[in-house]
Amino acid sequence: MKLILTRDNTEIARMLYSTFMHLSRNIWHSWCIKVILFNCSQTEK
C-alpha cells in the first residue's frame, strides 16, 4: 500500500512539474513577444 502511494505521489509530482514548466514557458514566451512588439513600436515612432 505504501509503495503504491509513493508511486502515485511521484506521478502527481511529475505531472504538476511538467504542467508548471509548460505554463511558465508560455508566460515567458508571451512576455518576450510583448517586449519585442513594444520595442518595435517604440523604434517606429
N, C-alpha and C positions, 0 to 999 in steps of 0.2 A: 504493500500500500504506500509506504513512504517513497519507494523508488518511482512509482507512477506519479506521485505528487511532485517530486523534484523534476521529473522529466517534463511534466506539464508546465511547471514554472519556467523551465528553460525555454520551452516552445513559446510561451507567452512573452517572456522577456525578449526573445529573438524577434517576435512579431512586433512588439512595441518599439524595439530598437530600429528595425527596418522602416517602420511607419514614421518614426521620428526623423530618421535620416532623410526619408523621402520628402517629408514636409519642410524640413529645414533647407533642403536643396531647392525646393520650389520657391520658398520665400527668398532665399539668396538670389536665385535666378531672376525673379521678378524685380527684386531690389536693384540688381545690376542693370536690368533693362530700363528701369525708371531713371537711374543715374545717367545712363548713356543717352537716353532721349532728352533728359533735362539739359545735359551738356551740349547736345547737338542743337537744341532750340536756342540756347544761350549764345552759341557762336554764330548762328544765322542772323541774330538781331543786330 
